[in-house]
Amino acid sequence: MVNRKAILFWLIGSVCVFFSSLILGNIQPEVLGATTESVILAYIIGFILIMLGGMFWISTAVVELEE
């Protein structure tokens, strides 16, 4: 039987990690108009998205382990 919750958590985690890699891969502090605060905020948002994606993946593993 297909566990829809596990699939949904896996997809949400993948989307979070994808967007965090987009954000963190394009940070360029030397670009004109980039302030220190905006660069730090981008790092924080990317880090939070990676942690959130990992949380969803761990939740998927727990759901699969319980079955």
Secondary structure, 3 states (H helix, E strand, C coil): CCCHHHHHHHHHHHHHHHHHHHHHHCCCCCCCCCCHHHHHHHHHHHHHHHHHHHHHHHHHHHHHHHC
